[in-house]
Amino acid sequence: MEIDLTLRDGITLALMAVGVLFTLVAAIGVLRMPDLYLRMSASTKAATMGVGFIMLAVAVRFNDLTITTRALAIIVFVYLTAPVAAHMIGRAGYILGVTLYNKTVLDDLRGHYITKRGTHELESVDVILDKESIPLE
Amino acid sequence: MVINLENVIDWFILPLLVIAVVIVFIRLVKGPELPDRVVSLDLMTSIGIGIIATYAMATGEQVLIDVAIILALISFLGTVAFAYYIERRAS
């Protein structure tokens, strides 16, 4: 048992371990959460942090300006696009009528998408006269 | 048994990431609705970015970081396309 780690390797391993833990949490959340929206909540946030930490580990490991730039570019790109993608999938799922978790207490969009008329425009609150009468799906 | 960066990546980091992929794959097979499957595919490509970056660190191949960039781009485009068509299909 012989330890051959420089300080840079140690920092790399610590960052990688944190990233892998975040990724595992995201995976377990996607498997165990009861609802599409809760699953998205787990996967988007935790996987973004996981990729970010692993890319920081890449930047520390190679210690090269071009690789650091690429790693930071991946981090910025993932941080910009993951919420957009999650928002689009969540909206598509809501319009498709994916059922909410049965212990959901608040659905702010309830009744705002008039899907029966074939439109996906978000109606204003004034149009919804009797919001509470619409059952929570 | 020498504890260096390559061995730790090979014996701990990469197996944990593969376990994460397997866990997400269970959701991909089970997923009751199509958006569930899209979410799990998106997460699988995110973990794939992590695996590629980790492998690049283990082998010292700097070129693989470019592959991770391309995979991030394609993952975003694929998810947006899936969302667009699910929304179209629902109407």
Interface residues (C-beta under 8 A of the other chain):
Chain A: M1 E2 I3 D4 L5 D9 T12 L13 M16 A17 G19 V20 T23 L24 A26 A27 I28 V30 L31 L36 R39 M40 S43 A47 T48 G50 V51 I54 M55 A57 V58 R61 F62 D64 T66 I67 R70 A71 A73 I74 F77 V78 T81 A82 V84 A85 M88 I89 G90 R91 A92 G93 I95 L96 G97 V98 T115 G118 H120
Chain B: M1 V2 I3 N4 L5 V8 I9 I13 L16 L17 I19 A20 V21 I23 V24 I26 R27 E33 L34 P35 D36 V38 V39 S40 D42 L43 S46 I47 I49 G50 A53 T54 A56 M57 Q62 I65 D66 A68 I69 A72 L73 F76 T79 V80 F82 A83 Y84 I86 E87 R89 A90 S91
